[in-house]
Amino acid sequence: MESTSGKDLHRAFVAAAACLERYRDAINALNVFPVPDGDTGTNMLLTLRSALEQCPKDSDNSAEEVLAGLAEGAFWGARGNSGVILSQLFRGLSEACRGHPDGGSPWLTLGLRLATDAAYKSVVNPVEGTMLTVISAASTAASTAVRNAAQMAKGGGEGEASGLWQSAFQGAVEAVYATPSQLPILREAGVVDAGGMGVALILGASFCSLAGQDPALVDQALGKCCVEPLDPIAAQRRVDQELFDHRATSGSSVDSWPGSNHDSTPSSNLKENWGYCIQYVINTLSSGHVADSEGGSNSETGVTTEIVRAGLGPEMGGSTVIVGDGRYVKVHVHAFDPGPALSYGASLGQLDRISIENMSLQSAGLVPDYEASTTLTTNISVVAVVRGEGLRRLFQDAGCSGIIDGGQSMNPNVGQFLEQSKSRPDAQVIILPNNANVLAAATQAAIREPHLHVVPSKSVPQGVAALLAYSPEEPLAHNLEAMSAVLSGVISMEVTQAARSTIIRGIPVRAGQYIGIIEGELASCAETPEAVLESILGQTVNSPDQVVTIYHGADALTESSSESSTNAIQGLRSTLEFGFPGIQVDVVDGGQPNYHYLASVE
């Protein structure tokens, strides 16, 4: 078999990044909703760039070393759902190549199979017709090529490496074109899956580099997927400017970490023993275990979340939360004695980020007349992801200790979330992602860092509601439960301008029209943003007991439209107050980009 050197692999993924740069805007334009901030292409490109930054660049580095660097960089730099799933692709390839530094083992087919498993597990509700399907199709195509070429292969039966990349690319391309047949919303919008196209581009550009083929083969195979023509110069300029803007602001956005230090001396009779809350991270790569080659483990150690859960035993199962990424396993468990849980974890690998909290002391204040000499200190910081000066001020005034500048069109990466814990090593940090596409990176960061906790807010209004439910006097567990509980009571809405013409769920939309989205579903379109706002509020407001909040964005109050927009909003407020006497309607200066209005009904 023809081996793949580290130098060749590095060059191949550099070519893949260049290809993604050219197609970045074209991938963004494939967003099902024709909004101007579709960011799948941006997230995949920035994730791949982060992977390459971590990748060793010496010409004598092995394929194993290069793939390990790519996997590590992609993990820390993963942005959005597409970036997190892409990081699983590199994770699978890296795990398959371990122990085979020259890339001469059948690691590509195994890597794609491991990547498929990891990618599907990284999503709560996997859906076919997405980039998951495309990764799976690439894996199937490569495996089929191995079987078909077995009689021609030398030694191990895999054939030439570049030939397998070609098979994987062709399988991915076929899957991309098939995504509209698997996902009705894609078929109705007249687009293929954006993330799936990104995967196919990466595989195609890598194949062309490894095989010495003309990169135009990728354009020929996938050019028909584009709904907008390529403009490589504009695409590169825009990516570079956004990176510059983000780096210029991200340092100042999280400098302030005042936190909340609350000392309380419990004084109660402890009528119940609540035991201990134990958290730690197992570095599975430090263990002496050897993976069972037929056990389906994605880790070379064989230490899986299922093994850890079973080993801790049923007596701890009721309050046990265990997650892992193949290298690290994060354990959160309640027990009356922390010793056995810690000893068991240490038997599987080195422990890090160990946290033990006495829950009896935390609850001691509930019963009078107990004297204790121990002082319980709670240090909780809340960090929110928002864009827009008005929203930034709103979250800070409501109690946020830190702000990450991000959201739609600029999703924070995993490393930015992990930096929050490093900046406050003694604090428990609650993250409010405030965007469905930011949630995956925040969750992946929390797997690595037990002091990070994610309240899964998927919109700015949900984040506001969660922050209002936060009480610095209460312990962490109470806050996480209270903040998460209020999310389902918020109806979130958005008003933006269509970037292209399409049909979504039977509603025809022309480029330039304004569209209204309720809980992720297209609900209205009209010629002015205020008309759309009135329409979607009319679909959601039905009681004087509700609270309506309108956040106007940077584009809603421009010089040319300021007076008319203000009058329209005041008229809408009067209409709501007349129709539902006693209803509360608040108007907030959000300053958010791209979205003329955000709104909520609670």
Secondary structure, DSSP 8 states (H G I E B T S, - for coil): -----HHHHHHHHHHHHHHHHHHHHHHHTT-SS--TT--HHHHHHHHHHHHHHHS---TT--HHHHHHHHHHHHHHH-BHHHHHHHHHHHHHHHHHHTT-TTS-SSHHHHHHHHHHHHHHHTSSS--SSSHHHHHHHHHHHHHHHHHHTTTT--TTS---HHHHHHHHHHHHHHHHHHHHHH-HHHHHHT---HHHHHHHHHHHHHHHHHHT--THHHHHHHGGG-SS---HHHHHHHHHHHHHHHHHHHHHHT------EEEE---S---S---EEEEEEEEGGGS-----TTTT-SSTT---HHHHHHHH-HHHHTT-EEEE-SSEEEEEEEES-HHHHHHHHHHHSEEEEEEEEEHHHHTGGGSSS---S--EEEEEEEEEEE-SHHHHHHHHHTT-SEEEE-BTTB--BHHHHHHHHHHSTTSEEEEE--SHHHHHHHHHHHHH-TTEEE----SHHHHHHHHHT--TTS-HHHHHHHHHHTGGG-EEEEEEE-SS-EEETTEEE-TT-EEEEETTEEEEEESSHHHHHHHHHHHH---TT-EEEEEE-TTTT-TTTHHHHHHHHHHHHHHHHHHSTT-EEEEEE---SSEEEEEEE-
